Amino acid sequence: MIDLGATFLSSVDRCPEAIAITYQNKHLNYSNWLNKISSLAISLKKMGLRKGDRLMTLLPNTFEACTIHWACQLIGIVIVPINWRVKSEEIIFFLKNSKSKCIIFDDFSEKEINLSNLSNSIIKISISSQISKYENFKNLINLKKIFVSSEAHYKDCSIILYTSGTTGQPKGVPRSHFAERSSAIAHIAQNRYERYESTLGVMPLYHTMGVRSLLSMTLVNGNFVAQSKYNPQEAIELINKNKISSLYLVPTLYHDLINSPYFKKEKLLTCHKLGFAGAPMTDGLIKKIKHSFSVSQLINHYGSSEIYTFTIEPNALNKPGSAGKAGINQNIRVIKINSKNINSKTKINEEGEIIAYIKNDEAFEGYLERPDADKSSIIDDWYFTKDTGYFDENGDLYVTGRVDDMIITGGENVFPIEIENVISLHPDVNEVVIVGLKDAKWGQKVTAFIKSNKKINFNELDEFCKNSDLSNFKRPKAYVFIKEIPKSPTGKILRRKILSGEYELDN
């Protein structure tokens, strides 16, 4: 078992001339990239950082962010990547919680760094091309010494990811070199990647999907084509220019790509291997992908920051909604909702809470200084995902939502994804989110929030639902047309914002 630093060195030895990273119309092969990574690693050590120390980054997907990630792996520093949009009070929280000794940021974050009034003991590095009062990144990557062996160990902590914190403060998820490497290998196998694969590196490197894309490309001597901020037009051009072979995105980014006025199927002909995670993909979007890409596979990856893979559906094109079967390192169950008994398994087609076995190669070992979270989430070596779902007759898992998203209307349980799948197939519906609004009669009223191509009236949508397989009690009682569906920076739909009225009506 080897660590990630040794993994990178192995890739350099294997194919030193292969293109490793593409950014801003530049390319670096594995040998030349190692020069930069080694220089940074040595510079960080000269600045006083040691193995086991934690280094926080506030960066989009840039060359610098990728280089920092690998430099940390070489010398055993724990990288703590944070959303670069956070404000000063959040920066202070993450620094204190992670006990980071160094922070690296760009122009966008420098103002918030200044407002944070950070201690002089914290090393501050700017990647700005402008004059800054802080240490400049460019000065740290010009040394000539090359690492020939890693200083990390496979049991060492590689990274601390933070959960989104939709309910309370974000939780730190420490992950070892072994868990990270195992997850990357599983990602390669489950997405059928080959040597010299290439991918669009746009999922944030503070997110499990972004990190997995970076690591998996290195393991197969692939090309990580960095896109710092998602822009559909630029993404299409990057795919076309670099002959990108694979995509691994959240569903909303596929939606934005296909609906871009710049989208042309002939520009994406090399992109055969598609994968998605982060949220279920509606039947309507899968149908659009079938017609919009020259695609050989669409993989549904269901997992989390804590345990990278829960299940894999390799044939999502022809089995919409299915999350498939347990990944190669995993075992999962569906148990009764609100039960803490890992043996209270549900029947076929009966919805319950999804739990995953935590004693596997891809799993974390507990939250960062949060024994309360460990106690509520890890029971008898099983991780309680707080997701709902069921197994069908073939043993395939269907994820229906979050335990908290379940709508109870007139005493009946309703899961949003089933209704969303139906309405998404309407030709004039762009995106749809189903929530339960408080109602005196029903308890919760099933309500559809829709982003549409043109005006649609209630009767038309109601008739569309009547002609589907949807049960009558699941049909929306109201339709609300909004300009944009609220989403997180990683493209996840934020139902809580809809419930709190944080949206703009499309009149």
N, C-alpha and C positions, 0 to 999 in steps of 0.2 A: 504494500500500500504506500503510495507516494503522495506528497503534498502538491499543492497547486504551483508553487514556484518550480519544483522539479518537473512538473507537467509542462510548463512553458518552455523550459530548457530542452526537454525532449522533443517538442515540436520544432524548435530551432534546429536541432541536430538532424531531425528527420527531413525537413524540407526548408532549408534556410532561405532559398530564393522565392518561395511562394509568397504571394501578396497576403499580408496579415491584416492590414487595416487601410481603409480608404476614408479620407476626410478632406473636405474643401478642395476637391479636384487633385488631391495628392495621394500617393500610395507609398506604403512602407512594407518591405518584405520582413520576414521573421528575424533575419539576422540584423538588419538595420534597426528594427524596432527594439530588439534586445539592447542595442547600444543606448538608446534613450532611456529605457526602463532601468538598466543597470546604473546609469548615471544618476537618475533620480533616487534610486534606492540608496546609493552611497551618500548622496547629498543629504537625504533625510537622516541618515545615521550621524553624519557630521553635525547636524543641527541638534543632536541629542536624543533622537527617537530610538527606542530599543524594541526588541522583540516583545510582543505582548502589549505594547502601547497602542492606543487607539487614535485614529486619524479620521476626522470628519471632513466630508466634501459637500459643497453646495454647488453642483455643476450639472449642466445639461450633458447630453451625449456627445462629448467632444473628444478629440485626440488626447487632450490632457487628462480627462476623466478616465479613459481606458488605460492610459499609461500609468496613472496613479494606482489604479486597481492592481495591475500586475506587479508594480514595484513593491506594494505592500505584501503581496503573496510571496515574493522572493525573500524578504527579510523578516517575515513573521509579524508584521504590524497588522492590526485589525482595522479594516476599513469600515467606516460608518457613513454610507452615502445617504444624504437627506435631500428631500425635495428643494430645489434651488429657489422656489418661490416663497419660502417661509419668511416670517417676520422676525424682528429682533427678539421678542419674548420667547418665540419658539426656538430660536437659535440657542438661547440661554438654557432652555429646558433640555434640548438634545445634548448639548455639551456637558451639562451636569449629570444627566442620566447615564450617558455613555462613558463619562470620565475621559473624554478625548483631550489629548495634549496638543493637538495641532488641528488647524482648520484651513481648508483650501477653497477658494471662492473666485468668482469672476466679477466683471463690472456690475452686473445686475444685482448681485448680493452685497457689494461692498458698502452701499449706503446702510443696509441693515446691520452689517458687521460694526460699522461705526456707531450706530445707535445702541448696540448691545453693551458697549463699555466693557469689553472683555479684559480679563486679567492679563498683565504683561507676561505672565508665565506661559500663556498659550501661544504657540508658534502660529503665525498668520502668514499665509502664502497666497498671493494673487496671481491669477493667470492673465491679468489684464495686459493688453498691448500698450496701454497708456502709462504715464508716470503715476506711480502709487507709492504711498509711504510704507507699504509692506514689502516683504521679500517677493521677488518676481520669479515665477515658475521657470521662465526661459533660462535664467542663470543656473538652474539646477540640473539641466539635462545636457550639459556640454562636456562632461568628463569623458575620458577615454577608457577607463577601466571596465572590464566585462565580468559579470558574474559567471562562474563555471559550476557552482553548486548552490542549491537553495539552503537557506538558514531556517526554514520552517519545518514543522513536523505535521504529519497527517492528523494528529489529534488536536493541534492548535486551533484556536478560533480564527476563522478567515474573515468573517464579515458579521456585522450586526445590522439587520434590516429592521425597519420599524413598520408596524401595522398602521393602517390608515387613521385609527383613532376616532371612528365615527361615534363611538360610545365611550367618552372619557379620554384620558391621555393616551397617546400612542404607546404601544408596548414594544420593547426591544426584543428581537429574535436573533440570538447569537447562533451562528452556524459554523461548524468545523470545516477544515480543509477536506476531510474525508466525506462529509455530507455534501459539500459543494461539488466535489469531483464526481461523486456517485450520482448526483442529480444531473450533472452535465452528460455523463455517460448514458444514463437512462434517457435523457432528452434526445441524444443522437440516435439511440436504438429505436425509440418509439416514434421518432419523426423520419426515420430511414435516411439519415444524412450520410453522405459519402465524402471521401477525401476531396478537398478543394471546393467544398460547398461555399456558397456565399449567402449572406442574409442582410436585410435592412436593419441596421442597429438603431431603432428609434424608440423601442420600449425603454423607459427610463432605467438607468443603472442603479437607482435607489429602489427598484422594483424587482421582484424575483424573476419575472420574465426577461427583463433586460440583462440581468446578470447571467442568466442561463444562456441567452443568445451569445454573449461575449465568450463565455467559457467553452461552449460547445464548438464554436468556430475554431478556437485555438486547438482543441483536441483533434480536429480533423484537418488541420492546416488550411482552414477556410479563411474567407475574406469578410471581415466585419465592416460593413459600409455604414459609417456613423452619420446619423442625421440628428442634429442637436435638438431641434424642435419640430414637431410633426406639422408638415404642410403637404397636402395631397399632391399639388402640382410638382413640388420638388421631389416627393417620394416617387412619383411616376417617372420623372426624369432620371433619378438615381437608379431605379430598377432597370430602365432601358439602357442607360449608358454603361452600367457595370455588369450587365447581363446577370442580374441577381437571380438565384435559383430557388430561394426559399423565403417565406414570410412567416413570422410568428407574432401575431398581433391580437389585441382585444377586438371583439366584434365591431365596436363603434369605429375603429380606424379603417376596417374593411368597408364599412358603410360610407365613410367620408371619401375613401379612395374611389369607389365605384360611382358615387354620385358627383364626383368632381367634373366640371365641364372640360377638363383636360384629359379625362380618362379615354384611352384607346386600347382596345384589346391587343392590337399588334405591338404596342409598346411593352407588353408584359408577357410575351411569348416564352421567355426563358424561365418564368416563375411557375414552376410545376408543383412544388411542394409547399402546401399551405397548412398552417396550424393556427389554432386560436385557443385562448384561455382567458381567465379573469371574469367571465360571465357566460351564460348560455347564449347560443346564437339562434335567432328566430328562424322559423321555416322560410319566411320571406327573404331574409338575407342569404340563406344558403342557396335558395333558388337563383338569386341574382349572381352569386359567385359562380355557379355552374355555367351561366351564360356569359360571364364577363372575363373569365380566365381560361387559359388552356391548361387545365389543372389535372394532375394525375392522382392527387390525394388531398383530402382535407381532414386534418387530425384535430379532434377535440381533446385538449388536455385539461383535466380537472385537478387542481391542487391548491397549494397555499404557500405562504412564506415559511410556515412552520415545518410542513412536510411537503416537499416539492411536488411529488406526484401522488394523487389518490387513484384516479382511473384514466384510461386512454380509450377513445373511440377512433379507430383507424379509418372508419368508413362513414364519416359524418356527412358526406355528400348524399349518401343513400339511406342513412338512418338519422334523420334530423331529430334533434333533441336528446339523443342518446349520448351519455358520457362514457359508455362502454364498460369495460371490466378493469379490475385492479391492475395497476402498473406492475412492471417486472420486479419491483422491490416492495410491493405493498399487499395488504389485506384490508378489506373494508367490510363494514356491516351497516345495515339500516335497523335502528331500534325505535321503540315507541317514543313519540315526542314527549319531552319533559321527564323521561325516565333516565335514571343514572345507572341502570342495570345493563351492563354490556351484553347480557344474554337475552334481553327482552326483544328478540328479533321480530320484525314485522313479517307479514305474509307477502306473497307475490302480489304486486300492484298496490300494496298498502303503503301509504306515505308515512315517513318517520324521519328521525334525525340520523344523518350520516356520521359514522365514526370511523376512524382509521387507526390501525395498529402503529404504535409509535416506535417500537423496537425494530426499526429498519434503517437501511443505509442512507436514506435521504432526509432523515428527521433531525430536528433540533432536540435539545435535551432539556428545554425549559426556558421560560421567559427571563429577561434580564431583571434581576432583583424584584420579581413579582411573584412571590409564593402564593399570593391570593389567586392570581390568574392561573398558575399551574394547578392549583387545587380544583378550580372550577372547570378547567379545560382538559386535564389529564386524569383519567380514572382507570385504575387497574391496567395500566400500560396502553390505554386507548385514548386517542385524541378526539374530543367532541368538537366537530366542525361548526356546529350551529347552523348547518345547511340542512335543508329538507330534500327528500327524494324517495325513490322506490326502485325496486328491481322488477324487471318484466319477466316474462316466461322463459326468456333465453339467458337470464342472469345478467342482463345489461342494466346499468344504473341510469336513472333519469333524475337530474337535479331540478327540483321544482322551485327553489328559492331559499330564503333565509327563514329560520324559525320566526324571527320578528316580522317578516314580510307577509306571513300568512294572514289572509283576510277571513274573518268570521262574520258571515252575513246571513241573517235569519237563522242562525244556529248551524249553518253549513260551513265547512272549511273550504276555502278557495285559494289556490296558488297562482300567482300572477302569470307565470311563464306560459301556462296552458292557454290563457286568453290572449296573451301577447302574440303567441305563435299564430293564432287564427287571424287576428286583426292585421298582423304584419303582411299577410298575403293579399290584402286589398291593394289594388294597383295604384291608388292615390295616397296610400299611407307611407310616409318616409320612415318614421320611427314611432313606437308606441310604448308607453309605460302604464302598467295597471297598479293602482293603489286602492286602499280602503279608506274612505273618508268617513268621519264620525256621522252617524245618522240616527235620529230618534226612533225610526221604525225598524230599520235593518240592523242596528248596532254599528255596522260598517257598510257603506255603500260602495259597491264595485264601480270604480270610475276609471275611464281611459283618458290619459293625457297623450295627445297626438301631435306630431309634427307632420304636416301633409303637403302634398304638391299643389293641391287646389282645394277649394271649399267642398266639404262633404257634409250632408245633413244627417241628423240623428237617425231618421228612418232608414236611410240607405245602409248605414253601418249596422243598425239593429237587424235588418233583414239579412245582411251578410253573415252575421253571427248565427241567426236562426237557421241558415242553410248549411251551417257547419256541423261538426259533431259535438259542439259545445252544449252542455246542459243548460236549460233555461235559467236556473238560479245563478249561473256563472256569467250570464250576459251583462255587460256594463249597464248601469242605471243612468249614467251620464257620460258625455264625451266633452272634453275640454281641449281646445286647439291652442297650442303654445308655439312661440317662435323657435325656441331651442329646448332640448331635453337637458336638464342639469347633469353635468358629468364631472368626475374628478380629473386631475391632470393625467391619469393613466387611462382615461376613457371609460371608467365605470359609471354606470347610471346612479345618481344620488336621489333615491326615493325620498329621503328625509327632507330634501329641499323642496320637493313637490308638496309633501305633507305640511310643510311650514309656509307654503305660499311663495317660495322664492323662485318665481318664473314670470315670464312676460307673455300675456295673452296675444294670440294672433287673430286680430279682429278682421 
